[in-house]
Amino acid sequence: MSTLQPIQINFSQISQKVSSAFGKFPQVTSLLNTLDERLRSALSPGEPEHLLITGLPGTGKSTLLNHFTKLHPSIVHEEWTEVPVVYVEIPPRTTIKALAGIVLREMGSPYWDKGDEAQRTIQLRTLIIACKTRMIIFDEVNHLVDRGGVRTHYHVGDWIKQLCRPGGPVLVLAGIPRAELLLATNAQLRSRFGEQMFVHALSANGEDIKLFSKVLKSFERMLLPLPCIDLGDAAVTRQFAFATDGRLRSICHLLRRAVAIASQQPNPKIDGQTLAQAFVEVVYREATHERNPFHPKFNGVALTRAKEPFAQEAQRG
């Protein structure tokens, strides 16, 4: 007589699936299509159509831009290398000289750390033409406005403007909303970025809850064969809306920690209690029961007060 074998659960594999999730819901598809259109029009006669993309932290901007970049890898020809798309993540407190070097490094230049600001800029402009680069994506542009005042921002804008030549590559600037300050201080640069797109967080309001539930159901499928509550249930979706503010990064962090907690249970599962514990561990360590969306005593008020996870930027300074 055969006996049922316990289901083997690869927790590490499940966690990796959640971490690398990429969902093509409507606004993602729309943005990918816009980037494709811009890429196709690059290097044509006339002024390229540059693009500014903003959104709250954790809404998936960087994931989307990295995904797009990987769709257009470098092409090695017999005597030269074509670099269609360059993705650059701008570090905090960087300088123009350092930024020029970072772009050169991403393009494969062996001399990326040589020369002063002007020399690196000349090298970069030369390499962009030689490699037939069609798009340069600058992510975390807000780091450029975190340093210095209006004069510094204007100087940074002027440097970016040097890359905006007719028949040249499309520039994509991306970051959190205050990245717009870079354009606000330089009218000539602002005039080159006619279109601006905003990446919205998921929402449980009105009809939007259907999309949020659909996204959570896709995550639920990644958790198999680990038993899990119905993530697409409207009540659970609203809990996630409070707990993550609809931000994909927070959803991934929360579910990965829930998987880790479940792996230590005698009977592994993801339920409300598991999610409540995960919320405290990775989203809001100071949360009381009344401020934990997965706890029965949650008071139903958004976590946007001072020092809470999704407080307004002005409150955080």
Secondary structure, DSSP 8 states (H G I E B T S, - for coil): ----------HHHHHHHHHT-----HHHHHHHHHHHHHHHHTTSSS----EEEEE-TTSSHHHHHHHHHHTS--EE-SS-EE--EEEEE--TT--HHHHHHHHHHHTT-TTTT-S-HHHHHHHHHHHHHHTT--EEEEE-THHHHSSS-HHHHHHHHHHHHHT--TTS-EEEEEESGGGGHHHHT-HHHHTT--EEEEE-----STTHHHHHHHHHHHHHHHTTTS-B--TTSHHHHHHHHHHHTT-HHHHHHHHHHHHHHHTTSSS--B-HHHHHHHHHHHT-TT--GGG-TTSTT-----S-STTSTT--HHHH-
